[in-house]
């Protein structure tokens, strides 16, 4: 897959499940064969890396980074500031007024350990929350309560100080499909990006998670316009967690695969037409590991395995793999622009 993407200046990649990487050689072989860039699914998140004050650990993260480097793949870092999965002891530190000191210690530890080895860090993750009613549109989280809106600027500045070669990314969900509430999210994101750029905050990319589903349509022209508006701010774009939730599609396998492939192709045609897009990563590579099959709210009611990713449970290529490969192969060649943005 990555070979087809690379011919157009894009990297295809995948999230990595560290447990499966340890236990299933075929999984590692598939990642090495298909992907040009990797991201650890969980191992670099605060809740996994630092569950208790005396338990900061990097074992799984080290293994994923070593695997990527051994296979000449680039690495993304995910994620430094996220409100979900916050260990109780960290919440206590934030509530006690130690937010900035802890943030500096945490980013220094995690981003510092992999300094010079990470292409881009998801510095802040899922901070958009117009539904919470704040004028700035930020989601109400423990980070916001502890540090106020400045936590966003602060996190990017700390990450840049720790590892200036790694691009700072704002990674956000629900910006792709068509609904009034998604329109409001796009407005908030653009306004916030304008402010970050005006203040000289070292943000270099916007990450769109790309979790797609049938409930809302994909308006290609509106989505295309949004990507252009982000690019006009001088930012690069990444698709960071792409998959297709087929919960609302037919149980018939052939019909379901057609629907999944159609949505994926229409999405990727818009994405790959935008020269500012550098990377497209799926949220794992095999349906066996998809969160959509593990999360009770995401699983299909009929119990069938979701056809969300490019490889099936046996690591065989799915129709989605072929649809993605065709999308990369048919995409315009924007290598010159993308090479420049990678170096920015």
C-alpha positions as CSV (number, residue, x, y, z in Angstrom):
1,X,0.0,0.0,0.0
2,X,2.7,2.5,1.0
3,X,4.5,2.1,-2.3
4,X,1.4,3.3,-4.2
5,X,1.0,6.2,-1.8
6,X,4.6,7.2,-1.9
7,X,4.5,7.6,-5.6
8,X,2.2,10.6,-4.9
9,X,4.2,12.0,-2.0
10,X,1.9,10.5,0.7
11,X,2.8,8.0,3.3
12,X,0.4,5.2,4.2
13,X,0.6,3.9,7.7
14,X,-1.1,2.2,10.6
15,X,-1.6,2.3,14.3
16,X,0.2,-0.6,16.1
17,X,-1.1,-2.8,18.8
18,X,1.9,-3.5,21.0
19,X,0.6,-6.8,22.4
20,X,-0.2,-8.2,18.9
21,X,3.2,-7.1,17.7
22,X,4.8,-9.1,20.4
23,X,2.7,-12.2,20.0
24,X,1.9,-12.5,16.2
25,X,4.8,-12.5,13.8
26,X,2.3,-12.3,10.8
27,X,1.1,-9.0,12.2
28,X,4.6,-7.5,12.2
29,X,5.2,-8.8,8.7
30,X,2.0,-7.2,7.4
31,X,2.9,-3.8,9.0
32,X,6.4,-4.0,7.5
33,X,5.1,-4.9,4.1
34,X,2.2,-2.4,3.9
35,X,3.1,0.7,5.9
36,X,5.6,3.5,5.6
37,X,4.8,5.2,8.9
38,X,3.5,3.9,12.2
39,X,1.9,5.2,15.4
40,X,1.6,3.4,18.7
41,X,-2.1,2.9,19.5
42,X,-1.8,3.2,23.2
43,X,1.7,2.9,24.6
44,X,2.5,6.6,24.4
45,X,-0.7,7.8,26.1
46,X,-0.4,9.0,29.6
47,X,-2.8,6.5,31.1
48,X,-0.7,3.6,29.8
49,X,2.8,5.1,30.1
50,X,2.3,6.6,33.6
51,X,-0.5,4.9,35.5
52,X,0.9,5.6,38.9
53,X,3.4,8.2,40.2
54,X,6.2,5.7,40.4
55,X,5.3,3.7,37.3
56,X,6.5,5.7,34.3
57,X,7.4,3.1,31.7
58,X,8.3,3.0,28.0
59,X,8.6,-0.8,27.2
60,X,5.8,-1.1,24.6
61,X,6.6,2.3,23.1
62,X,10.3,1.4,22.8
63,X,9.4,-1.8,21.0
64,X,7.2,-0.1,18.5
65,X,9.8,2.6,17.8
66,X,12.5,0.0,17.4
67,X,10.3,-2.0,15.1
68,X,9.7,1.0,12.9
69,X,13.3,2.0,12.8
70,X,14.3,-1.6,12.0
71,X,11.9,-1.5,9.0
72,X,12.9,2.0,7.9
73,X,9.5,3.3,8.7
74,X,8.8,6.8,10.2
75,X,7.0,7.2,13.5
76,X,4.1,9.4,14.8
77,X,3.7,10.2,18.5
78,X,0.2,9.8,20.0
79,X,-0.8,11.6,22.2
80,X,0.5,14.1,24.8
81,X,-2.6,16.0,26.0
82,X,-5.9,14.1,26.1
83,X,-8.6,14.2,28.7
84,X,-9.7,10.6,28.4
85,X,-8.0,7.9,30.3
86,X,-6.4,10.5,32.7
87,X,-5.0,8.6,35.7
88,X,-6.6,9.5,39.0
89,X,-3.3,10.7,40.4
90,X,-2.7,13.1,37.5
91,X,-6.2,14.5,37.9
92,X,-5.3,15.2,41.6
93,X,-2.2,17.0,40.5
94,X,-4.1,19.1,38.0
95,X,-6.8,20.0,40.6
96,X,-4.1,20.9,43.1
97,X,-2.6,23.7,40.9
98,X,0.3,21.7,39.6
99,X,-0.9,21.5,36.0
100,X,2.0,23.4,34.2
101,X,4.7,21.7,36.2
102,X,3.2,18.3,35.5
103,X,2.7,19.1,31.8
104,X,6.3,20.1,31.4
105,X,7.5,17.0,33.2
106,X,5.3,14.7,31.2
107,X,6.0,16.1,27.7
108,X,9.7,16.3,28.6
109,X,9.7,12.6,29.6
110,X,7.8,11.2,26.7
111,X,8.7,13.5,23.8
112,X,12.2,13.8,25.2
113,X,12.8,10.1,25.1
114,X,12.2,9.9,21.4
115,X,13.7,13.3,20.5
116,X,14.7,13.3,16.8
117,X,12.9,9.9,16.1
118,X,9.3,11.1,15.7
119,X,8.0,12.8,12.6
120,X,5.0,14.4,14.2
121,X,3.5,14.5,17.7
122,X,-0.3,14.7,18.4
123,X,0.2,17.4,21.0
124,X,-3.4,18.0,21.8
125,X,-6.2,15.5,21.1
126,X,-9.9,16.1,20.8
127,X,-10.1,19.6,22.3
128,X,-13.0,20.8,20.1
129,X,-16.3,21.1,22.0
130,X,-18.8,23.8,20.8
131,X,-21.6,21.9,22.5
132,X,-20.1,22.9,25.9
133,X,-21.1,26.5,25.2
134,X,-17.8,28.3,25.7
135,X,-17.1,31.3,23.5
136,X,-13.8,29.7,22.4
137,X,-15.4,26.4,21.6
138,X,-13.0,24.4,23.7
139,X,-14.2,21.2,25.3
140,X,-14.5,21.3,29.1
141,X,-11.7,19.0,30.4
142,X,-9.5,18.7,33.5
143,X,-6.7,20.3,31.4
144,X,-8.9,23.3,30.7
145,X,-10.0,23.5,34.3
146,X,-6.4,23.4,35.6
147,X,-4.7,25.8,33.1
148,X,-7.4,27.6,31.2
149,X,-7.3,28.0,27.4
150,X,-3.6,28.6,27.6
151,X,-3.0,24.9,28.0
152,X,-3.2,24.5,24.2
153,X,-0.5,27.1,23.4
154,X,1.6,25.8,26.4
155,X,1.5,22.2,25.2
156,X,2.7,23.1,21.7
157,X,5.5,25.4,23.0
158,X,6.8,22.7,25.4
159,X,6.7,20.0,22.8
160,X,8.6,22.3,20.4
161,X,11.2,23.1,23.0
162,X,11.7,19.4,23.8
163,X,11.8,18.1,20.2
164,X,11.8,20.9,17.6
165,X,12.2,18.6,14.7
166,X,8.9,16.9,15.4
167,X,5.9,18.6,13.8
168,X,3.3,19.6,16.4
169,X,-0.2,18.4,15.5
170,X,-3.7,19.1,16.8
171,X,-5.5,15.8,16.3
172,X,-9.3,16.1,16.2
173,X,-12.4,13.9,15.5
174,X,-15.7,14.5,13.7
175,X,-14.6,17.0,11.1
176,X,-15.2,15.0,8.0
177,X,-18.9,14.2,7.5
178,X,-21.9,16.4,6.9
179,X,-24.1,17.6,9.7
180,X,-25.0,20.9,11.3
181,X,-23.1,20.0,14.5
182,X,-20.0,19.0,12.4
183,X,-20.2,22.3,10.6
184,X,-19.9,24.1,14.0
185,X,-16.9,22.0,14.8
186,X,-15.2,23.0,11.6
187,X,-15.9,26.7,12.3
188,X,-14.4,26.4,15.7
189,X,-11.3,24.6,14.4
190,X,-10.6,27.2,11.7
191,X,-11.0,30.1,14.2
192,X,-8.8,28.4,16.7
193,X,-6.1,27.6,14.2
194,X,-6.1,31.3,13.0
195,X,-5.6,32.3,16.6
196,X,-2.8,29.8,17.2
197,X,-1.0,31.0,14.0
198,X,-1.4,34.6,14.9
199,X,0.1,34.0,18.3
200,X,3.1,32.2,16.8
201,X,2.3,28.9,18.4
202,X,4.5,26.2,16.8
203,X,1.6,24.1,15.4
204,X,2.5,22.7,12.0
205,X,-0.2,20.2,11.1
206,X,-3.9,19.4,11.7
207,X,-4.8,15.8,12.2
208,X,-8.2,14.6,11.0
209,X,-9.0,11.3,12.6
210,X,-11.1,10.0,9.8
211,X,-13.4,7.6,11.7
212,X,-16.2,7.4,9.1
213,X,-19.6,5.9,9.5
214,X,-22.9,5.7,7.5
215,X,-25.1,7.8,9.9
216,X,-24.0,11.1,8.2
217,X,-23.3,11.6,4.5
218,X,-20.0,12.8,3.1
219,X,-20.4,16.1,1.3
220,X,-17.3,16.1,-0.9
221,X,-17.4,19.8,-1.8
222,X,-17.8,21.0,1.8
223,X,-15.1,18.7,3.0
224,X,-12.8,19.8,0.1
225,X,-13.4,23.5,1.0
226,X,-12.5,22.8,4.6
227,X,-9.2,21.2,3.7
228,X,-8.3,24.1,1.5
229,X,-9.1,26.5,4.3
230,X,-6.8,24.6,6.6
231,X,-4.0,24.5,4.0
232,X,-4.4,28.3,3.4
233,X,-3.3,28.9,7.0
234,X,0.1,27.3,6.1
235,X,-0.6,24.0,7.8
236,X,-0.1,20.5,6.6
237,X,-2.8,17.9,7.1
238,X,-2.8,14.2,8.2
239,X,-5.4,11.6,8.3
240,X,-4.5,9.9,11.5
241,X,-7.0,7.2,12.5
242,X,-8.9,6.2,9.3
243,X,-11.4,3.4,9.5
244,X,-15.0,2.7,8.3
245,X,-17.7,1.8,10.8
246,X,-20.0,-0.6,8.9
247,X,-22.5,-1.0,11.8
248,X,-25.4,0.4,9.8
249,X,-24.6,-1.5,6.6
250,X,-26.1,-4.7,5.4
251,X,-25.1,-8.0,6.9
252,X,-24.5,-9.3,3.3
253,X,-20.7,-9.4,3.0
254,X,-20.6,-8.3,-0.7
255,X,-23.0,-5.5,-0.2
256,X,-21.2,-4.4,3.0
257,X,-17.8,-4.4,1.3
258,X,-19.3,-2.3,-1.6
259,X,-20.6,0.3,0.8
260,X,-17.4,0.5,2.8
261,X,-15.3,0.8,-0.3
262,X,-17.6,3.5,-1.8
263,X,-17.3,5.7,1.3
264,X,-13.6,5.1,1.6
265,X,-13.0,6.0,-2.1
266,X,-15.1,9.1,-2.1
267,X,-13.3,10.3,1.1
268,X,-9.8,9.5,-0.1
269,X,-10.4,11.1,-3.5
270,X,-11.0,14.4,-1.7
271,X,-8.2,13.9,0.8
272,X,-5.6,13.0,-1.8
273,X,-6.5,15.8,-4.1
274,X,-5.3,18.3,-1.4
275,X,-1.6,18.9,-1.7
276,X,-1.3,19.7,2.0
277,X,-2.1,16.1,3.0
278,X,1.0,14.2,3.9
279,X,0.0,11.0,5.7
280,X,-3.0,8.6,5.7
281,X,-2.9,6.2,8.6
282,X,-5.6,3.6,9.4
283,X,-6.4,2.9,13.1
284,X,-4.7,-0.5,13.0
285,X,-4.3,-2.5,9.8
286,X,-6.4,-5.7,10.6
287,X,-10.1,-6.1,11.4
288,X,-8.9,-8.4,14.2
289,X,-7.6,-5.5,16.2
290,X,-10.2,-2.8,15.3
291,X,-11.7,-0.9,18.3
292,X,-15.0,-1.0,16.4
293,X,-15.2,-4.7,17.1
294,X,-14.2,-4.3,20.8
295,X,-16.2,-1.2,21.8
296,X,-19.7,-2.2,22.9
297,X,-21.2,1.0,21.5
298,X,-19.5,0.4,18.1
299,X,-20.0,-3.4,17.6
300,X,-22.5,-4.6,15.1
301,X,-25.8,-5.8,16.6
302,X,-25.6,-9.0,14.6
303,X,-22.2,-9.9,16.0
304,X,-20.5,-9.9,12.6
305,X,-16.9,-8.6,12.5
306,X,-16.7,-5.1,11.1
307,X,-14.9,-4.7,7.8
308,X,-13.2,-1.5,8.8
309,X,-9.6,-1.9,7.8
310,X,-7.4,-3.0,4.9
311,X,-6.6,-6.6,6.2
312,X,-9.0,-9.2,7.5
313,X,-8.5,-11.3,10.6
314,X,-6.1,-13.7,8.7
315,X,-4.0,-10.7,7.4
316,X,-5.4,-11.1,3.9
317,X,-6.1,-8.0,1.8
318,X,-9.8,-7.0,1.8
319,X,-11.8,-5.1,-0.8
320,X,-11.1,-2.0,1.2
321,X,-7.4,-2.6,0.7
322,X,-8.0,-2.6,-3.0
323,X,-10.1,0.5,-2.9
324,X,-7.5,2.4,-1.0
325,X,-4.7,1.2,-3.3
326,X,-6.7,2.4,-6.3
327,X,-7.3,5.7,-4.6
328,X,-3.6,6.2,-4.0
329,X,-2.7,5.0,-7.5
330,X,-5.3,7.4,-9.2
331,X,-4.4,10.4,-7.0
332,X,-2.6,13.5,-8.4
333,X,1.1,13.7,-7.9
334,X,1.8,16.4,-5.3
335,X,5.3,15.3,-4.3
336,X,6.9,18.7,-4.7
337,X,4.5,20.5,-2.4
338,X,4.4,17.6,0.1
339,X,8.2,17.4,0.2
340,X,8.3,21.1,1.0
341,X,5.7,20.8,3.7
342,X,7.5,17.8,5.4
343,X,10.6,20.0,5.7
344,X,8.8,23.1,7.0
